[in-house]
């Protein structure tokens, strides 16, 4: 069942209410229902620089359940905890909107629509955002959507160069996501198109400014089969594991949703 997009309460965050809620949850280990998360207090996220800033109002239960960064910021004696307001001035406010959608509904990350080549650039940015927020489940969702179909999509030289640049500027060398092969996907694709890329000026500039790119490409075999297309995983079910069931209906069903025999 798809999660319904909630009707948000348009009000500023209440620092006292947030502190009280966090205190009440500090000794509890039980998972909340998704509906219970929507009754938790609101935290304001102020995202982007001063001249391009967007304020998002997010329920604290959803925000802290998904992000280690947020959980730490709200639970230690910092300004964010005192004001129940988290400022993320270095982030793109519009990109952060994808993360907000992810918190509240299945949305774009959870469908298997065919993607335009430029969307893969956005997915890498979202993966890097997940690393910044220490939101590993969000990273896994972005990775799964990227991996599904990337090997078969047609990529222009400028798009592939943009992805290569992000590999060294935006992506972590080691990720908390154990199945992370995002860097390998991009490097493998570059290796398969190397004969074409060699005639592209931007690629020549990347080789000049990123000496590690040459080393990585030399270590990448274009015939390797480790980056073939992935089946679309049931990411929605994985995401819902962090919430308690809304009811006991279906609790005795098998994994494929059918009744036990």
Secondary structure, DSSP 8 states (H G I E B T S, - for coil): ----------S---HHHHHHHHHHHTT--S--BHHHHTTS-EEEEEES-TTS-EEEEEEHHHHHHH-HHHHHHHHSSSHHHHHTEEEETTS-HHHHHHHHHHHHS-TGGG------TTHHHHHHHHHHHHHHHT-HHHHHHHHHHHHTTTTTS---HHHHHHHHHHHHHTS-SS-SSTT--HHHHHHHHHHHTHHHHTT-HHHHHHHHH-HHHHHHHHT--TT--TT-------HHHHHHTTSB-SSSTTTTB-TTS-B--
